[in-house]
Amino acid sequence: MATLELDSITKTFQDGNEEVVAVDDISMSIDDGEFLVVVGPSGCGKSTTLRMIAGLETITSGTIALGDRVINDVKSQDRDIAMVFQSYALYPHMSVQENMSFGLEESTDLPDDEIARMVTETGEMLGISPLLDRKPSDLSGGQQQRVALGRAIVRDPEVFLMDEPLSNLDAKLRAEMRTELQRLQNDLGVTTVYVTHDQTEAMTMGDRIAILDGGELQQIASPLKCYHEPANQFVASFLGEPSMNFFDVSLDGDRLHADAFEYPLSDEVRASLGETTDLVMGVRPEAIELVETQTDAHEFEMTVDVVEPMGDENTVYLHFDPDATPEGAEPLVATIDGFTRVSEGDTVIAHVPEDAIHLFDRITGEALHNRSMEDAADQVDLG
């Protein structure tokens, strides 16, 4: 196995007379055996990055190294990298066994009986042994997905690349396959780069996640660190469902002023902001509490607009001005216990604890103050 090193890689395309930057100066190091998830919205450059690692796209500048070997100019078939595609890309006229053995037959000098043994063992590992004689058209989506994985596993590569391999599956099977992929990766111990637009896959599967936007790397860290200590407002908004609440605020002395509320700050939080006064205040829905009485300046009387029951929890849409229309109101979304009874039109008290807020530079989006992971963990423990 080996580490995978991306050093300032850039990819540009020519669109007529205009140069389009698809991937812009991305650097990251993927450790031996690590499961790295690359996540971001459509068009952010994540699949292009994966294709450059695979050798399917040329690199405009920068270097990619596998272990001690720079592989920029190495042909894709010689990189010791296996890729699983979104479309599975199985040969329709071949059986499962033929699909899984084809790469070994073409790229190695292994005897037929050794290839057959490797395919059989991989089929047993993936639970598809009874399917080896079938054609892809006779398989379900989940079975085809396993065959595509088997074709990659049987090659015993240094690195697995996976380009949204679960996106064609239904929700239940996708959840099952997430667990199975993690188990397989742990068992095999192969360095893996997994691309997805699905934040649930990113948060649940990766040892670390790399978040891209506009071709640029926004943050690379553990899922929990990215969630609780985002590097900027984009990362904060991208992770989490419902999304983080954001309010444009101005700092005057030790108070934040928004259109609908004022929020006092402690000396510690105020000191973290330096001279920046144009800010965005963020707070995650699950950090907001509904309390019975208003006892401090971090609690606000609000009106319930919409309640979405989810079973174990309710998503509640609140606004500060009871006379404002929903379109004109400044909303605050809270996630509360499913047994808490609130209805449209109710007046409630929302507590927005200071140790749960995030503050961002309104111009650059840079995080100036984050809720700490320790504070988040303490609240869970206390709950």
C-alpha positions as semicolon CSV with decimal commas, in nm:
position;residue;x (nm);y (nm);z (nm)
1;M;0,000;0,000;0,000
2;A;0,107;0,363;-0,035
3;T;0,030;0,724;0,040
4;L;-0,120;0,941;-0,233
5;E;0,009;1,298;-0,258
6;L;-0,155;1,576;-0,459
7;D;0,069;1,883;-0,480
8;S;-0,083;2,202;-0,624
9;I;-0,272;2,024;-0,901
10;T;-0,461;2,244;-1,144
11;K;-0,681;2,158;-1,440
12;T;-0,793;2,412;-1,700
13;F;-1,013;2,365;-2,004
14;Q;-1,043;2,582;-2,309
15;D;-1,399;2,696;-2,382
16;G;-1,366;2,888;-2,707
17;N;-1,140;3,182;-2,627
18;E;-1,201;3,149;-2,256
19;E;-0,993;2,944;-2,013
20;V;-1,203;2,761;-1,753
21;V;-1,035;2,653;-1,429
22;A;-1,198;2,327;-1,319
23;V;-0,953;2,245;-1,038
24;D;-0,750;2,525;-0,884
25;D;-0,423;2,454;-0,697
26;I;-0,543;2,165;-0,481
27;S;-0,301;1,999;-0,240
28;M;-0,381;1,707;-0,013
29;S;-0,209;1,401;0,128
30;I;-0,403;1,075;0,164
31;D;-0,242;0,839;0,413
32;D;-0,178;0,470;0,354
33;G;-0,505;0,287;0,419
34;E;-0,708;0,607;0,468
35;F;-1,067;0,651;0,345
36;L;-1,090;1,009;0,214
37;V;-1,426;1,138;0,091
38;V;-1,420;1,429;-0,155
39;V;-1,751;1,613;-0,139
40;G;-1,904;1,924;-0,288
41;P;-2,182;2,052;-0,514
42;S;-2,212;1,968;-0,883
43;G;-1,938;2,130;-1,089
44;C;-1,699;2,184;-0,797
45;G;-1,416;1,979;-0,955
46;K;-1,435;1,662;-0,746
47;S;-1,480;1,414;-1,035
48;T;-1,216;1,596;-1,239
49;T;-0,974;1,559;-0,947
50;L;-1,050;1,187;-0,929
51;R;-1,000;1,146;-1,304
52;M;-0,661;1,319;-1,284
53;I;-0,555;1,073;-1,012
54;A;-0,671;0,787;-1,235
55;G;-0,488;0,922;-1,539
56;L;-0,808;0,980;-1,736
57;E;-0,747;1,357;-1,742
58;T;-0,414;1,528;-1,801
59;I;-0,286;1,764;-1,531
60;T;-0,233;2,126;-1,634
61;S;0,012;2,185;-1,350
62;G;0,118;2,029;-1,022
63;T;0,218;1,671;-0,935
64;I;0,052;1,351;-0,820
65;A;0,270;1,098;-0,640
66;L;0,187;0,743;-0,534
67;G;0,438;0,651;-0,265
68;D;0,774;0,773;-0,390
69;R;0,671;0,769;-0,758
70;V;0,540;1,073;-0,947
71;I;0,267;0,939;-1,177
72;N;0,178;1,248;-1,385
73;D;0,296;1,086;-1,708
74;V;0,226;0,722;-1,617
75;K;-0,050;0,562;-1,824
76;S;-0,369;0,490;-1,633
77;Q;-0,332;0,112;-1,672
78;D;0,017;0,129;-1,517
79;R;-0,073;0,334;-1,209
80;D;-0,183;0,039;-0,990
81;I;-0,511;0,223;-0,927
82;A;-0,860;0,073;-0,962
83;M;-1,168;0,286;-1,024
84;V;-1,538;0,220;-0,961
85;F;-1,764;0,437;-1,175
86;Q;-2,111;0,577;-1,110
87;S;-2,249;0,382;-1,407
88;Y;-2,071;0,056;-1,299
89;A;-1,942;0,026;-1,662
90;L;-1,989;-0,351;-1,683
91;Y;-1,950;-0,529;-2,016
92;P;-2,306;-0,637;-2,102
93;H;-2,202;-0,936;-2,317
94;M;-1,977;-1,085;-2,047
95;S;-2,075;-1,287;-1,741
96;V;-1,997;-1,161;-1,391
97;Q;-1,691;-1,387;-1,379
98;E;-1,568;-1,261;-1,715
99;N;-1,622;-0,898;-1,611
100;M;-1,420;-0,950;-1,295
101;S;-1,137;-1,140;-1,462
102;F;-1,104;-0,929;-1,779
103;G;-0,873;-0,665;-1,628
104;L;-0,637;-0,928;-1,488
105;E;-0,627;-1,113;-1,819
106;E;-0,538;-0,797;-2,008
107;S;-0,290;-0,641;-1,766
108;T;-0,109;-0,936;-1,603
109;D;0,063;-1,263;-1,695
110;L;-0,122;-1,459;-1,428
111;P;-0,232;-1,809;-1,534
112;D;-0,603;-1,872;-1,587
113;D;-0,640;-2,091;-1,280
114;E;-0,489;-1,820;-1,055
115;I;-0,723;-1,557;-1,200
116;A;-1,019;-1,791;-1,148
117;R;-0,913;-1,845;-0,787
118;M;-0,889;-1,470;-0,721
119;V;-1,231;-1,406;-0,878
120;T;-1,387;-1,685;-0,674
121;E;-1,242;-1,555;-0,347
122;T;-1,355;-1,199;-0,424
123;G;-1,701;-1,325;-0,517
124;E;-1,726;-1,501;-0,180
125;M;-1,615;-1,187;0,002
126;L;-1,886;-0,981;-0,168
127;G;-2,157;-1,248;-0,144
128;I;-2,200;-1,277;-0,521
129;S;-2,067;-1,631;-0,575
130;P;-2,407;-1,756;-0,704
131;L;-2,408;-1,478;-0,964
132;L;-2,077;-1,550;-1,138
133;D;-2,240;-1,707;-1,445
134;R;-2,504;-1,435;-1,492
135;K;-2,494;-1,138;-1,730
136;P;-2,526;-0,779;-1,596
137;S;-2,879;-0,750;-1,740
138;D;-2,990;-1,028;-1,504
139;L;-2,867;-0,844;-1,194
140;S;-3,028;-0,585;-0,966
141;G;-2,865;-0,245;-0,913
142;G;-2,711;-0,357;-0,585
143;Q;-2,572;-0,675;-0,742
144;Q;-2,421;-0,479;-1,032
145;Q;-2,265;-0,245;-0,779
146;R;-2,101;-0,541;-0,604
147;V;-1,969;-0,674;-0,934
148;A;-1,814;-0,334;-1,013
149;L;-1,651;-0,337;-0,669
150;G;-1,533;-0,694;-0,723
151;R;-1,370;-0,602;-1,052
152;A;-1,169;-0,336;-0,865
153;I;-1,090;-0,551;-0,559
154;V;-0,965;-0,850;-0,757
155;R;-0,685;-0,638;-0,901
156;D;-0,544;-0,578;-0,548
157;P;-0,451;-0,215;-0,631
158;E;-0,255;0,038;-0,428
159;V;-0,549;0,284;-0,441
160;F;-0,926;0,259;-0,491
161;L;-1,103;0,548;-0,662
162;M;-1,483;0,560;-0,636
163;D;-1,689;0,813;-0,833
164;E;-2,038;0,836;-0,673
165;P;-2,082;0,457;-0,685
166;L;-2,406;0,455;-0,481
167;S;-2,598;0,732;-0,658
168;N;-2,799;0,492;-0,878
169;L;-2,933;0,290;-0,583
170;D;-3,254;0,348;-0,389
171;A;-3,231;0,505;-0,043
172;K;-3,254;0,181;0,159
173;L;-2,996;-0,005;-0,049
174;R;-2,771;0,301;-0,053
175;A;-2,766;0,301;0,329
176;E;-2,685;-0,072;0,335
177;M;-2,406;-0,033;0,080
178;R;-2,252;0,257;0,276
179;T;-2,202;0,019;0,567
180;E;-2,074;-0,259;0,342
181;L;-1,823;-0,032;0,168
182;Q;-1,683;0,082;0,502
183;R;-1,649;-0,278;0,618
184;L;-1,475;-0,379;0,296
185;Q;-1,236;-0,086;0,308
186;N;-1,148;-0,162;0,671
187;D;-1,091;-0,529;0,588
188;L;-0,880;-0,458;0,279
189;G;-0,691;-0,160;0,424
190;V;-0,657;-0,001;0,079
191;T;-0,610;0,374;0,040
192;T;-0,944;0,498;-0,094
193;V;-1,062;0,826;-0,247
194;Y;-1,441;0,840;-0,267
195;V;-1,625;1,118;-0,451
196;T;-1,984;1,214;-0,368
197;H;-2,220;1,511;-0,358
198;D;-2,408;1,349;-0,069
199;Q;-2,314;1,499;0,267
200;T;-2,457;1,196;0,452
201;E;-2,211;0,967;0,274
202;A;-1,930;1,210;0,349
203;M;-2,011;1,242;0,719
204;T;-2,067;0,870;0,781
205;M;-1,799;0,705;0,564
206;G;-1,482;0,909;0,560
207;D;-1,185;0,909;0,797
208;R;-1,149;1,263;0,666
209;I;-1,349;1,469;0,419
210;A;-1,221;1,718;0,163
211;I;-1,479;1,983;0,074
212;L;-1,450;2,151;-0,267
213;D;-1,629;2,451;-0,414
214;G;-1,558;2,626;-0,742
215;G;-1,257;2,403;-0,802
216;E;-1,092;2,510;-0,474
217;L;-1,031;2,310;-0,159
218;Q;-1,229;2,470;0,124
219;Q;-1,135;2,239;0,413
220;I;-0,992;1,894;0,475
221;A;-1,038;1,744;0,820
222;S;-1,235;1,484;1,012
223;P;-1,612;1,494;0,948
224;L;-1,683;1,617;1,302
225;K;-1,424;1,895;1,282
226;C;-1,565;2,019;0,951
227;Y;-1,915;2,013;1,099
228;H;-1,843;2,181;1,433
229;E;-1,544;2,396;1,332
230;P;-1,598;2,491;0,965
231;A;-1,323;2,690;0,798
232;N;-1,569;2,924;0,629
233;Q;-1,936;2,996;0,570
234;F;-1,955;2,769;0,265
235;V;-1,844;2,463;0,463
236;A;-2,086;2,556;0,743
237;S;-2,375;2,586;0,496
238;F;-2,291;2,273;0,298
239;L;-2,281;2,033;0,592
240;G;-2,594;1,973;0,795
241;E;-2,963;1,915;0,722
242;P;-3,143;2,139;0,791
243;S;-2,868;2,385;0,708
244;M;-2,712;2,622;0,958
245;N;-2,910;2,942;1,023
246;F;-2,734;3,259;0,903
247;F;-2,802;3,622;0,990
248;D;-2,622;3,932;0,863
249;V;-2,511;4,123;1,171
250;S;-2,304;4,429;1,255
251;L;-2,077;4,449;1,557
252;D;-2,113;4,759;1,775
253;G;-1,913;4,740;2,095
254;D;-1,998;4,404;2,248
255;R;-2,333;4,357;2,075
256;L;-2,438;4,211;1,741
257;H;-2,714;4,400;1,564
258;A;-2,941;4,227;1,312
259;D;-3,262;4,351;1,149
260;A;-3,477;4,154;1,393
261;F;-3,267;4,115;1,709
262;E;-2,965;4,218;1,916
263;Y;-2,721;3,965;2,061
264;P;-2,471;4,048;2,338
265;L;-2,127;3,886;2,332
266;S;-1,894;3,783;2,610
267;D;-1,547;3,939;2,625
268;E;-1,392;3,614;2,502
269;V;-1,605;3,590;2,188
270;R;-1,573;3,965;2,122
271;A;-1,193;3,939;2,137
272;S;-1,190;3,668;1,868
273;L;-1,340;3,907;1,611
274;G;-1,060;4,163;1,599
275;E;-1,154;4,475;1,403
276;T;-1,411;4,308;1,176
277;T;-1,759;4,455;1,220
278;D;-1,952;4,325;0,916
279;L;-2,030;3,970;1,014
280;V;-2,257;3,673;0,958
281;M;-2,383;3,493;1,267
282;G;-2,456;3,121;1,232
283;V;-2,621;2,866;1,459
284;R;-2,717;2,507;1,385
285;P;-3,085;2,411;1,425
286;E;-3,011;2,138;1,680
287;A;-2,834;2,390;1,908
288;I;-3,151;2,598;1,956
289;E;-3,365;2,520;2,258
290;L;-3,727;2,611;2,332
291;V;-3,764;2,722;2,693
292;E;-4,065;2,816;2,905
293;T;-3,960;3,161;3,026
294;Q;-3,735;3,438;2,895
295;T;-3,453;3,487;3,146
296;D;-3,155;3,632;2,953
297;A;-3,059;3,832;2,644
298;H;-2,988;3,518;2,439
299;E;-3,356;3,420;2,447
300;F;-3,611;3,556;2,203
301;E;-3,988;3,552;2,180
302;M;-4,077;3,404;1,841
303;T;-4,375;3,283;1,641
304;V;-4,406;2,931;1,500
305;D;-4,457;2,937;1,125
306;V;-4,425;2,573;1,015
307;V;-4,374;2,243;1,201
308;E;-4,233;1,941;1,017
309;P;-4,276;1,625;1,231
310;M;-3,999;1,372;1,161
311;G;-4,086;1,116;1,430
312;D;-3,798;1,134;1,675
313;E;-3,762;1,507;1,616
314;N;-3,951;1,809;1,481
315;T;-3,812;2,073;1,248
316;V;-3,969;2,404;1,352
317;Y;-3,958;2,724;1,145
318;L;-3,975;3,034;1,364
319;H;-3,974;3,407;1,296
320;F;-3,908;3,708;1,515
321;D;-4,188;3,940;1,396
322;P;-4,539;3,802;1,459
323;D;-4,688;4,056;1,218
324;A;-4,453;3,981;0,928
325;T;-4,559;3,756;0,642
326;P;-4,357;3,430;0,608
327;E;-4,193;3,577;0,297
328;G;-4,086;3,891;0,482
329;A;-3,993;3,734;0,813
330;E;-3,636;3,648;0,911
331;P;-3,658;3,273;0,979
332;L;-3,489;3,069;1,248
333;V;-3,498;2,691;1,201
334;A;-3,482;2,475;1,513
335;T;-3,464;2,097;1,552
336;I;-3,640;1,990;1,871
337;D;-3,750;1,667;2,037
338;G;-4,034;1,491;1,858
339;F;-4,247;1,484;2,173
340;T;-4,237;1,862;2,215
341;R;-4,579;1,990;2,110
342;V;-4,581;2,315;1,912
343;S;-4,823;2,430;1,644
344;E;-4,839;2,696;1,375
345;G;-4,908;3,037;1,528
346;D;-4,779;2,948;1,876
347;T;-4,559;3,197;2,059
348;V;-4,244;3,032;2,197
349;I;-3,916;3,135;2,362
350;A;-3,606;3,030;2,165
351;H;-3,273;3,009;2,349
352;V;-2,968;3,063;2,124
353;P;-2,672;2,977;2,350
354;E;-2,357;3,178;2,296
355;D;-2,137;2,867;2,311
356;A;-2,322;2,737;2,001
357;I;-2,283;3,034;1,766
358;H;-2,043;3,077;1,474
359;L;-1,928;3,411;1,336
360;F;-1,797;3,467;0,984
361;D;-1,643;3,762;0,802
362;R;-1,927;3,880;0,578
363;I;-1,686;3,979;0,299
364;T;-1,448;3,681;0,285
365;G;-1,666;3,414;0,447
366;E;-1,376;3,315;0,674
367;A;-1,471;3,172;1,013
368;L;-1,362;3,408;1,291
369;H;-1,528;3,223;1,578
370;N;-1,658;2,866;1,591
371;R;-1,841;2,657;1,840
372;S;-1,576;2,423;1,980
373;M;-1,607;2,048;1,940
374;E;-1,563;2,020;2,316
375;D;-1,865;2,244;2,383
376;A;-2,074;2,043;2,136
377;A;-1,971;1,718;2,305
378;D;-2,051;1,862;2,648
379;Q;-2,403;1,952;2,538
380;V;-2,460;1,598;2,408
381;D;-2,330;1,453;2,736
382;L;-2,555;1,682;2,938
383;G;-2,853;1,599;2,715
